[in-house]
C-alpha cells in the first residue's frame, strides 16, 4: 500500500512537471540539460575501458614481428614485410612495405588485396593529410600511388596515419631487424603482461577523480529551480496534501527531469561519440564504434541517476516547511554542524591508511579501499564547503553597495552558493592530488638520456654495408644540417664461432674518431687501441700485434660474416672520451683504409647537428634518410624518455580532464543562469528603485567570487592532503609541486571568470522593467 502511494505521488509530480505551464517546462529543461550533460560524460567515461580494449585488440591483430630471430622458410603462405615507420611534424606515421610470396599469404587487417609494387593503401587520415597543401615533404617521402583505403579493422584510431605499400625484392633485405619473412599477423605467443601496482593505482585514482565532479554536478542539477518549485508546492498543501505527500510530489518533479535528462544524455552521448571519431586529443583518437559502454555500467547509470534525483530532493526538503500559505525557508536556519562533516574525509584516510608505505613491491593496492577512500575524501569537500561558506559569510561586514548586496544574498542562501562550486572544488582537489602523484612517481618511469644534445640532435642508423662516406655526403647536402659525424662499428672476437673474448671496433675518418677519443697524430690507415672504455675488459687481452681476429663472429645457430682481421704491429694508443651518446667506447678505432675490404657487417651511424631556425629541418633529414633506404628511421634525440604505459595514463588524464572541465564550465553557466532567472523580479525591482546596473553586475560577480575563493582554498588543502597520502602509499617522498597547484587553482578561477562574463548579457536583459510583470 505504501509503495502504491509513493508511485502515485511520484507520478503526480512528474505530471505536474510537464503540465505546469512555462515555469514547469523551464525547470524540467534546466534539470534535464544539466543531468543530460552529466549522463553523457558518465557514459563516455564508462566506455573508455571498452575503447582501450578494442584499440589493444586491433594492435595485437596487426602485429608483425620484423625483429624476430625466428627464420621462416619461403612458402606459398609467407610474405616479406619491412618496417618503414616515420614521423611527420611530430605525428607518427605507421608504414609497412609488403611483398606476398604466394597466393595464400595472409592479408593485413583492413585490406582486401595486397597493393601492387609502387602503390599503397592508406588510412583515411593519411589520405587527407597527403592531399593537403602542407604535406609536400611527406609526399616526397612516400612516392607511391594511392590505390586503396585501409579499413577500420586495420587501424587503432580514426586519425591514425598509416599505410601499406607494395614492394618487390624485399627478400634480399631480410635482416631480422626491420625486414623479415613471416606467415601470420598477430602475436604467436601472447603472454599476459605484468601489472605495475603503481600504474594500477594511477588508473584507479584517475577514474575516481574524473567521475566524482560529474556525480556532484548531477546531484546539483536535480535541484535547479528548487526555490520557485517549493513555493508552488504550497498550493498543494492548500488543497489538502500532507507534508510527506508534498515532498514525494516534489521528488516526482525531479524524477521527471532526471528521466528526460537520461534521454538527452543518451542523445548527447551518441553525438559526442560521433564527434570523438573525427577529433584527436594529444595524439589519441578512436572510432565511434569503440565507445560502447559496458551494459552493466550503463544500467547502473540508468538506475542511479533517477534514484539520486529522488533522494537528493527529499534530502533537500528536510529543512523546508511547506505550509498552505507559503514556504518557510527565509527564517534563520539552524547552524550547520561540523563534526559529522569531518567524519567523511577522516573515514577516507582510515581506508587508505593500511596501504601507507606499500610501494610497488608488496602486491597490488586494494582497489576497493583505494576507491572508497578517495571517494570519501572528495565527498568530504561537498560536506565541508557549505559549513565553511556559512561560517565565513556570517562574519563579512559592511562595504560598497555591490558588496553588501552580495554578502546578504550569500548569508540568506549559503547552501545554494556552495552547491554551485562543489563540482569545481572536487575537480580541482582531485587534479592537485593527481598532479602530485604523477610528479612524485614520474622519476621511476622517466629515464634521463645520456645523449649530448649540444653535439647532435638526430641520429640515423644506416643499413648494413651502405657506404658511410656516401651517406655522410648526402646529409651534408641536406638543407638545415650543420655538422655531420659519421661512424660505423662492429664487434670482433677471437674465434669464428662462439668467441671467448670480444670487443668493439669503431670505424671513421680522423675527424669523426676525435669525437670518441683523444688521438695523437692521425692519418688514413691508422689503427688505435682505446684506453678508459666503459665495461671494457677484453681489449687488453686482444690488443696483441699479429693476433688474428674475426669481424661479426657467429653464436650458436645464428650466422655471422666472420671476416678475418689481423691486429697490426704498429698500434697507436688513444684515450676514450664521451661520444655523442654519452658513452665511453672501448676496443679499437680504425680509419677507413684499415678496414678489411670483405667486412660487410659494419653498420654506420650518422650523428647530425641541426640548424633549428630552418623550418621543417627534421623533415628534410627524414626525406634524405628515405632516399638512402625506406627502412631507415631517423631518431630525434630528447633529454628524457618516458615509459609508454605511464605516458598513456597521463594522456588519458588530460583527455578526461578536458571533458570534465568543459562539463564543469557548462554546469556553472546553467546554474548561474538558473539563479539569475529565479531573482528576475528582485533584480528588476532594484533597478526600478534606482540601483545602477553596474552595481548589480558587481554584486553577481562577488556572489560568485566569494564561494569560489573558499572552494578553491578548501580544494587546495584537501588536494594537498590526498596527494601526500597517495605519495606515501607509493613510498615516494612527499614533495609539493607548487606550480601544478597554482595551475589547477588558476584554471578553476579562469573557468569561473569566463562563466561570469558569459552570464552578464542575460543579467542585463533580466534587469529590464518588464521583469516586474506577473500574471
Phi, psi and omega in degrees: 000317180294320178296322179295321179296317178300314181298319180295318181291320178296319179296322178296319178297320178296322179293320178298324182298323184264348182242015183268021178080192185301321182299315180294318180296319180300314181295317179298318180293319177301312179297315183296318180294315179298311179296321181299318178298316179295317180297319179300316180291324176298317180294319178297319181293317179291344177274349183298313178304320178298316180298318180294321179295317180295317177302317180295318179296318179296320179296318180294321185293335183254011180301139175220109187276089178284345182260014181287144177277352180289130179262117180258124179289152179296136180207179182283357177243019180252162175211155178256134183227140180237134178279114180237037177305145177213181180226139176229111180050054176070008175254127180289138176238115179277122183230144176219136167262132184231144177216104179291144181249006179190168184291340182261013179296127183295142180280146173297144177305134178094357180244145177267329178215162174286139175291144178287161177305133182088357178242163178213151170258133186235158173286156180303322181292321179291323177299318178295319180294316181296333180278351182281162183290332186270010185253025183301316182294325178290323178297325177294328182281334182241077186277049181245154177273132180285121183243346183200169178241136179288132180285169183301327183294344181257008183233153178260353179199155184292335181255014180291139177261116184207155176204154168239124180246139177285147182213170174217152181076018181290334184301328181290344183259004181301124183228001181073007181240291180248353177229131183208160173257125179225170182233008180197152171265158180100171181274114183290336181229070182294135177233139180296133180284145179286137180271136176267117183305324182291321178292321176298318177299317179301315181298314180301311183294321179301314182295317180296315183295325180283327184274331183300313178300327179295315179297319179297319180295319179298319178298325178284327184295326182288354179255007177302137178070022185297319184293316179292324178297317181298324179291326178291330181292340178299329179296327179293323176296327182292332181263009168117357180283147177275177185294323179296315179297321180297318179294322179292324177295319177298319177296326177296322176299314179296323179297320179299314178297322180292319179295318175296324177298324176298318179296310179298321179299321177296318178296313179301320180297315180297321177295314180298325179294320177293319179297321181300333180285351182243006181237161177228127181241118179053042176079007182244132177219159179221163170270148179307325182293342179288329189273074177245110181298150174301131180306320181296316180292323178297318177295322179298317178296316182297329179273319187290323184293309177298320179299319178296323180299316180293312183295317180297320180295314178297322179293320182292330184272000183295333182255015182247127178261110180261112182247164182302333183257011177150183183248126178268091178239332188277350175295155184296117182283163176295144180297140179293142180268143185268328194300316183286336178290328179286340181295329182296302179296325177296320176298321177297318178295323178297320180292325182277340187302319182300341183260007177297130178079008183290321180065201181259001186258001184242035178085178181289151174287142178295112188293330180288318178293319180297310181298311181297319181295314181294320179298314181297320180294317181288322176296329177303331177297316182293336177275323183281327187298315178301321179295317181294316180298315180298315183294323183283311185292336178294338182259359179286138186252209187284167179177205178296165182300316180300319179296316181296319177299317181293315182296317181297319178297318179295323179293328180281331184220057180294328179296318178297317179298320180293321179300325181298325187254001180304313183300314182289327178294317178297317180298315181293318179300314179296320180295319179298315180299317180293319178299318177298317181295315179298314181297325182288323186260353185295335177298331179284342183244005180240126181249128177287132180283144175272356181298138179269098184287352175279342181257332179201154178237349176219153179227136181234121175268126183272155174297156179302131175083357180287132183303122184294317183295321180296316179296317181299320180294322178297321180287327177296331180274357183281136180300129176090355180268129178263257183283139178238121176250116184246115179227146172232166184201168179196178174246144176237150180228171183271359176219157178296320183236138177044063181295151177277325181234136177225159175205174187265149174234131177242130183243136177179168177286174186299322180296317180291320181295333178290351174280347181239351183203158172270114187254148165284204177303137185229133175221157179300130184107349180284153174231133182239149171250133185270141173243145176087016178287153179283135176054033183254099182252340187267341185301314179303327180287323186273340186280063179240125183303135178086356182284136182271129181235169182225125174288140175049063177291162182263153179233127179059232181270352182284135182283157176215159181287321178053052177282125183286151178206136181255130179297122184291162182288325184259081176272136175259148179270143177217144179263125182290140174232170179298126175278180182303336179271004178083014182251142174265111185282158173239187176090220185244150170248129180238135169278161190306321184290339181277353181278132177301138184295339182268001180286104185260347190274348183298141182234131184275150174232128180250127177251126190242134171259127189252151170267100186293347179285346180277121180297135178061033181297324179293327179292324176297319178297316180296323178293320176297319179297317179296329177291331176286310177195136184294341181274355180285127182239097181299145181252127175270125182283144175224159183289331182222159174231137185243143180301140188295317182295319179298317179297321180296318179295318180295320177298316178300323177298314181296318179297311180296319180297324177299314179295318182294317180296323176297318178295318180299316178299316179296319181295318178297319181295314179298316180296319180296316180296323178295319178296317179295321180297321180292334182258021184301311182295320180297316180296317179296322179295318179297320178293320180298329179273005172104005178290135182287145179299323179299320179296316179294321177299317178294325179296321177296320179298316179294322179298331178273320187292319184297306178297326179295316179300315178295319180296317180292324177296313177297319179299320180296316181296310181295319179299317178296319179295314179296318178300318179297318179296316180297321178294321178294327177296322181275004179058049178238139178304140181281111177231129182272123175273086186298329179298318179292321179300312180295323180296315181296315179293325177296319178296318178299315179295322180295320178300316180296319180298316179298316180298317180298317179296321180292335181276353181294314179302314176299324179299317180298322180290325181288344182274003180287157185297333182292353176291345179278346183291140180218165179236000000 
